[in-house]
Amino acid sequence: MRLPRRPAPQTFTDGERQLRYTRRGKGPPIILIHGLSGSGGWWRFNIAALSASHEVLTLELLGGVGVQDAARLIVAWAAHLNLPPAAVIGHSMGGQIALYVAAFAPQQVNRLVLACASGLLHASWWRVALNLPRAGFSGRPRFVPIVLRDSLRTGLPNLYRAARDILRDDVAELLPSLTVPTLVIWGARDPLVPPQLGRVLARSIPGAQYIELPHAGHVVMVDAPQAFNDAVLAFLSGEPT
């Protein structure tokens, strides 16, 4: 599905932290949070489908913001915009951030979608960094230029700081206290965050649903966009996924 012309991004600043965001569509809001060394472009195959019935707010985190600091920044941004309760969809590190958004401001989150989310991954930071290209290249070849561009833009210092923060931050104790309806969606071929961690994540969140897409890798929303979009929209509408 072809996207309409991209609206000009806006910038929100809270102290020394910044994010950029774009808004598309009308309806109940959806917030999209990208992963480590990612960008809003990682949702390019999803925005048109989601914005047909929702307002989609696509975030780009700037600089080496840590997981919990990024969550606090997003909470402050949502309050600044006076957004109604939103569905929050996070991929990889963005899923880990989304968990904290839901924990810090449960009144601002009415649905949570965790796509190949980190938070239970235990590995050396350099192993994660080395696996990022493999994770990005495991799906659609036409997505490779975006992976390369975003990795270069992030830069090694920010990549190091963010990867170290992801691995130091374990969400296990947080999960049982979450009350927001949650969908956990994973790629069966994910080489970076194995599907067994997705199953543990789903079992640890009260009432969470779990979907595994057989032909998708780590960037599940790019590798299987139709299945991803259908599952997310069904979940947001309250239909069985």
Buried (B, 14 or more C-beta within 10 A) or exposed (E): EEEEEEEEBEEBEBEEBBBBBBBBBEEBBBBBBBBBBBBBBBBBBBBBBBBBBBBBBBBBBBBBBBBBBBBBBBBBBBEEBEBEBBBBBBBBBBBBBBBBBBBBBBEBBBBBBBBBBBBBBEEEBEEBBEBBBEBBBBBBEEBEEBBEEBBEEBEEEBBBBBBBBBBEBEBEEBBEEBEBBBBBBBBBBBEBBBBEBBBBBBEBBEEBBBBBBEEBBBBBBBBBBEBBBBBBBBBBEEEEB
